[in-house]
């Protein structure tokens, strides 16, 4: 009899321990959701992220749907990605990665653009210190949104190569204008213009070569690099 009783008692003890643990980590008032901590948010308002997370206070911490909370937080226009985790006994931690604006696109208003080429939020007065992408009409953005996105992505690629290979600091760039007939034109803050044309980004290196050979980019002038063989420099 004792031979069977001991294993039975051990099994009952294990079940009781499991039940106690389940109660402690699931239903105990000491491990219920009471606090939300948000890490990494500087542009997204905490109150907005809390609303989008939509986590009911007082619920058992282990029963919260953290995937749904992360998806909700990710709907905020400034949030690129979100990770949500539990921090026992009563806290949920939301770690957000915010979008980084790299340019401003003008399409029926000013919108910030991230490095993926996606306009994500209207620009505010404090957000205007970025290069502008212009020339995309509202009609094009509405009728052919993928074409408009491609123009933006190519414009960002131009800005990157102009800084990396063309020797043009971002602080000197005012605008990159797109025209369906002539391509891209760089407008400098001093009023100078550089006609770049379309896809041949090797022209950025030609611009750097011109600067090395005495063309002063700090002076307002029009530099036509659209031709494959010639560079025409005209003072403004």
C-alpha positions in Angstrom: 0.0 0.0 0.0 2.8 2.4 1.0 4.5 1.5 -2.3 1.6 3.1 -4.3 0.8 5.9 -1.8 4.2 7.6 -2.1 4.1 8.2 -5.9 0.5 9.3 -5.6 1.4 11.9 -2.9 4.3 13.1 -5.0 2.0 13.5 -8.0 -0.6 15.4 -6.0 2.2 17.6 -4.6 3.4 18.4 -8.1 -0.1 19.3 -9.3 -0.5 21.5 -6.3 2.8 23.2 -7.0 1.8 23.7 -10.6 -1.6 25.1 -9.5 0.1 27.5 -7.1 2.5 28.6 -9.8 -0.3 29.1 -12.3 -2.2 31.2 -9.8 0.9 33.2 -8.8 1.8 34.0 -12.4 -1.6 34.2 -13.9 -4.3 35.3 -11.5 -2.5 36.7 -8.4 -3.2 40.4 -7.9 0.6 40.8 -7.6 1.3 39.9 -11.2 -1.4 41.9 -13.0 -0.7 44.6 -15.6 -0.4 48.0 -14.0 2.4 49.9 -15.7 3.5 50.6 -19.3 7.1 51.6 -20.0 7.9 53.0 -23.5 11.5 53.0 -24.7 12.9 54.7 -27.8 10.0 57.1 -28.5 11.0 60.8 -29.0 8.6 61.9 -31.8 5.7 59.5 -31.1 3.7 60.7 -28.1 3.5 58.3 -25.2 -0.3 58.8 -24.8 -0.8 57.9 -28.4 1.3 54.8 -28.1 -0.5 53.7 -24.9 -3.8 54.1 -26.7 -2.6 52.1 -29.7 -1.2 49.3 -27.5 -4.7 48.9 -26.1 -3.7 46.8 -23.1 -6.4 46.5 -20.4 -5.1 47.5 -16.9 -5.6 44.9 -14.2 -5.4 41.9 -16.6 -3.1 39.0 -15.6 0.3 39.8 -17.1 0.7 36.4 -18.8 -2.6 36.6 -20.6 -1.9 39.9 -22.4 -1.8 39.6 -26.2 1.6 41.2 -26.8 1.6 40.6 -30.5 -1.6 42.6 -30.9 -0.1 45.3 -28.8 3.0 45.5 -31.0 0.9 45.6 -34.1 -1.2 48.4 -32.7 1.9 50.5 -31.7 3.3 49.9 -35.2 0.3 51.7 -36.7 1.7 55.0 -35.4 3.2 56.9 -38.4 6.4 57.6 -36.5 7.0 54.0 -35.5 9.0 51.8 -37.9 8.9 48.7 -35.6 7.8 47.8 -32.1 8.7 45.0 -29.7 6.6 44.4 -26.6 7.6 42.3 -23.6 6.5 41.5 -20.0 8.5 42.7 -17.1 7.3 41.0 -13.9 5.5 41.6 -11.7 3.3 44.3 -13.2 4.9 46.1 -16.2 4.8 45.9 -20.0 7.8 47.3 -21.8 7.3 48.7 -25.4 10.6 49.2 -27.3 10.0 51.3 -30.4 12.2 52.1 -33.4 11.2 55.4 -34.9 11.4 56.4 -38.5 14.3 58.7 -39.4 13.3 61.4 -41.9 15.9 62.0 -44.6 14.0 64.3 -46.9 10.8 66.2 -47.4 8.6 65.5 -50.4 6.1 68.1 -51.7 2.9 66.5 -52.9 -0.1 68.6 -52.2 1.7 69.5 -48.9 4.9 68.7 -47.2 5.6 65.2 -46.0 8.6 63.7 -44.3 10.2 60.7 -46.1 12.2 58.0 -44.5 15.1 56.1 -46.1 12.8 53.6 -47.7 11.2 56.4 -49.8 7.9 56.2 -48.0 6.2 59.5 -47.0 4.9 58.9 -43.5 3.7 62.1 -41.8 3.1 65.7 -42.6 6.1 67.9 -41.9 5.7 70.4 -39.1 7.6 73.8 -38.7 10.4 72.1 -36.8 10.9 69.4 -39.4 11.9 71.5 -42.4 15.7 71.2 -42.2 16.0 68.5 -44.8 16.5 68.4 -48.6 13.2 68.8 -50.5 12.0 66.5 -53.3 9.8 68.4 -55.7 8.1 67.9 -59.0 5.8 65.1 -58.1 2.3 66.3 -58.9 -0.7 65.3 -56.8 -2.3 63.9 -60.0 0.7 61.5 -60.5 0.7 60.5 -56.9 -3.0 59.6 -57.1 -3.1 58.0 -60.5 0.2 56.2 -60.4 1.4 55.9 -56.8 4.0 53.3 -57.6 5.6 55.6 -60.2 5.6 58.4 -57.6 7.3 56.1 -55.0 9.9 55.2 -57.6 10.6 58.8 -58.3 11.1 59.4 -54.6 13.3 56.4 -54.1 15.5 57.4 -57.1 15.6 61.0 -55.7 16.9 59.7 -52.4 19.5 57.6 -54.2 20.6 60.7 -56.1 20.9 62.7 -52.8 23.0 59.9 -51.3 25.4 59.6 -54.2 25.7 63.4 -54.5 26.9 63.5 -50.9 29.1 60.4 -51.0 30.7 60.8 -54.5 29.8 64.3 -55.6 31.2 66.1 -52.6 28.0 68.1 -51.9 27.3 68.4 -48.2 23.7 67.9 -47.2 23.8 71.4 -45.6 24.4 72.8 -49.1 21.4 71.0 -50.7 18.1 72.9 -50.9 16.1 70.9 -53.3 16.1 68.0 -55.8 13.5 68.6 -58.5 12.1 66.0 -60.8 10.8 66.7 -64.3 9.5 63.9 -66.5 11.3 65.4 -69.6 14.6 66.5 -68.2 15.1 64.3 -65.2 16.5 65.5 -61.8 17.9 68.9 -61.1 19.8 69.7 -57.9 19.2 73.1 -56.4 21.8 74.4 -53.9 21.1 76.8 -51.1 23.1 79.5 -52.8 20.8 79.3 -55.8 23.1 77.2 -58.0 21.6 74.5 -60.1 23.1 71.1 -61.3 21.2 69.4 -64.1 21.6 65.7 -63.5 19.2 64.1 -65.9 18.0 60.5 -65.3 19.6 57.3 -64.1 23.4 57.8 -64.7 24.5 58.6 -61.2 28.1 58.5 -62.3 27.5 62.2 -63.1 27.9 62.9 -59.4 31.6 61.9 -59.7 31.9 64.2 -62.6 30.6 67.0 -60.4 33.3 66.2 -57.9 35.8 66.2 -60.6 34.7 69.7 -61.8 35.1 71.0 -58.3 38.6 69.5 -58.1 39.4 71.3 -61.3 38.4 74.8 -60.2 34.6 75.0 -60.5 33.6 76.8 -57.3 30.3 75.2 -56.1 29.9 78.0 -53.5 29.2 80.4 -56.3 25.7 80.4 -57.9 26.0 78.8 -61.3 24.2 76.4 -63.6 26.0 73.2 -64.3 24.6 71.0 -67.0 25.7 67.3 -66.5 22.8 65.8 -68.5 25.0 65.2 -71.5 27.2 62.1 -71.3 30.3 63.9 -72.8 30.0 67.6 -71.9 29.6 69.7 -68.7 28.3 73.2 -69.4 28.9 75.7 -66.6 27.0 79.0 -66.7 27.3 81.7 -64.1 24.0 82.9 -62.6 
